[in-house]
Amino acid sequence: MTGLTVVVVTLAFATLVGVVVRRRNGVAREVRGKVERLTSGDIHAELGERATLVQFSSSFCQPCRATRRILDEVAGMVPGVAHVEIDAESHLDLVRSLNILRTPTVLVLDPSGRVVRRASGQPRKADVIGALGLVIEG
């Protein structure tokens, strides 16, 4: 009976963790603590006039392709917003300095290059638009 209890508790805990991870996946969160500032030299592209969406990807990452489509579409809809995709494997120093732990990771930069929002995992289009709205209006 003890073994069955351990299995049930383990499954319940794993389910809870799975639900929490899934709910947080791709949601843009406010960056707290030390705020990074990226330059056009850091990302090897020009910053957007109003905001920049920086996507860290890897070649084997399936959600990165969908994220690329979403960010390209949003950047095309909102004037002055640029989308820059960075290959995480080719820019390990930048990945380490920004504590990028998974791909895709999306950073939302204000016009000066300050990282104001961050999302790990594939974001929903509505979440990206909402994060941009906070950056552009704020």
ZISUL-V801984 format. One record per helix or strand of 3 or more residues. SS is the DSSP state (helix for helix, strand for strand). FROM is the first residue (numbers start at 1). TO is the last residue. If there is no record, write none. Layout:
BEGIN
ss: {SS | SS}
from: {FROM | FROM}
to: {TO | TO}
END
This chain:
BEGIN
ss: {helix | helix | strand | helix | strand | helix | helix | strand | strand | helix}
from: {2 | 40 | 51 | 62 | 81 | 88 | 92 | 105 | 114 | 125}
to: {24 | 43 | 57 | 77 | 87 | 90 | 97 | 110 | 120 | 137}
END
